[in-house]
Amino acid sequence: MSDRNKKIDLLRLVFCIMIVVYHCNKLVGKSVYFAKGWYIAIEFFAIVSGIFLMSSMEKKLEMSCIFWKKWKGIYSVYLISYFFAFFLIQIVDHTGLKKSIKLLYRSVGNIFLFEMTGMDIFNGYCLQGSWYISAMLWSILLIFFIFIISGKWFSQVIAPLLVILFIGYFNKTYGRIHRTHDWNFIFYSGTIRIAAELLLGCICYKIGQILRRKYRKYKRILEKMEILLYITVIVASYFYSNSSYDFIYLVLLAIAITITFSFGEVSKNFLVLNKISQKGERISLLVYLNHLWLLYIVKKLEFSMTVKILLFLFSLLISCLLIHNIDKTVYKVIEKYKLYRKAILLKEK
């Protein structure tokens, strides 16, 4: 099974849009409530991350390499988004300089993504939505440790048992998957939720290898099934949410994603889709990290709903472009510094 394909990056954008639409309920309030279950898009991202994680672990990469690769891909964008949001919100809320500095000091745990570990003891500013990234990064460490000590039993026994245990806990305790900040003695519920779905992704990776190797002749049938499953989850979750249906959506997503990773590709004839899919991961990360704080600001404005939505979309586009370019510039500066330092060391020798 290929580690990546273009279709999965295109799907990232689709499910990222679902998350944004779901959170747009914040603009309209409780009187109108649409796309009620589109928070299920988070499960898509978690399962996909689990597949990549299993692929890395099977290549026998060291934990530091896997964790650093994931951290490096996310943290710079997160950090820029965090400070961008922090300072703009302090301006909008008319927070004084002294209070802002105090709040920033209390936000150290959140800045370093300790939010879901229970180590955010100062109750500082938290970038809305960052719970997912915090839970994912620390769950990766936990899963890698389990993988090392369980060896060949990991994908066949340990991972399935932990998935049943974690998902069963959610089903029995909450009756739905959409819980994030319930404290469970050691971790928040969001950490258990994401760990379960990362483990589910690990299982999907192994099943996908079997599909690709033994059932390639059924590719066309499976691809039709894949499309049907995605449509079913998207449409059904639009109307039905916060119930045991969440767990059905989770299973359907897992099956669809397994097929996507086994056979899915965007046709070379669709050049526009190919261009979009190449940037799918980065765009979805930028949109996810920045849409909630912008909704918070736009909601405060005294305009009609149409104007608010247009302002939100425009500000989201500008913010994502700006943060992306800042991140790109910082990366280039660091690379140039590394080359310069290397040249200096060579001269000294």
C-alpha positions, 0 to 999 in steps of 0.5 A: 500500500502506498504511503500517500495518494492524491485522493486522500489529500483532496479528501482532507479538504472536503472534511476540513470544510465540514469542520468549518461548516459545523463550527459556523453554527457559532455565528447563527446561534442555537435557533438554527443548527445545521450540519449537526454531526460534521464534527465526525470529520475529526475522526477522518483525520485521526484515522488517516494519521494512524495509517501514516503512523503505522507505515512509519513504525513498520519502516522501523523508524525511531520514535524520535524520528516519527515524533519529530517529523510530525511535530516539525510538520505541524508546530511551526504553523501552530505557533504562528497561528497561536500568536497571530490569534492571541494578539488579535483577540486581545486587541478585539477584547480590549485587553490591557498590555499588563493583562495580556502579558500575564495571560501569555505567561499563563499560556506556556502549557498551551503554547507547547501543546500540553493542553490534553495531558492535564498539564495546563495548570495555569488556565491560559489562552488556548487556540480553539481546536488545538485539543486535537493536535495536542491529543494526537501528538501525545497519543503517538508517543503512547502508541509507539511505546505500546508498539515497541513492547508488544512487537508482532502482537501489536496489529493482531491483538493489542491494537484491536483490543485497545480500540474496543476498550477505548471506543467501548468506554466512550459508548458506555460512558457518553453514548457518543464520540463527540467528547473532548474535555472530560477529565479521566484521572490521567488524560482528557477524553479527547486524548482517549478518543484520538488514541483509539482512532489512531490505533484504528488507523494502524489496523486499517493500514494492515487490512489495506495491505491485504486488500492491495495484495489479494483483492486488486481484481475487485478494485472497481467494486471497492472504489464504488463502495468507497464513494458510497460510504463517504456520501453516507457518512457525510449526509447521515451525519448532517442530520443525525449526531451526538448518539450511537450513530457516531460509532457507526460513522466511525466504522464506515469511515474506517472502511472507506479510508482503508479502500482509499489508501489501498487503491485511491488516486485522482485521475491525471486528467483532472489537473485542477484536482491534482494541484489542489490535492498536492496542497491538501494537507497544508491547506487543511491544517491552516484552515483548521487552526485559524477558523475558530478564532476568526469566527469568535471575532466575526461573531462580535461584529454588528452586521447581517449574517450574510456580511458576517459569513463573507467577512469570515471567508475573506479573513480566513483566506487572508489569514491562511495566506499570511501565516503560510507565507510567514512560515515559509519565510521562517523556514527559508531563513533557517535553511539559509542559516544552516547553509551559512553555518556549514560553510563557516565550519568548512572554512575553519577546517 
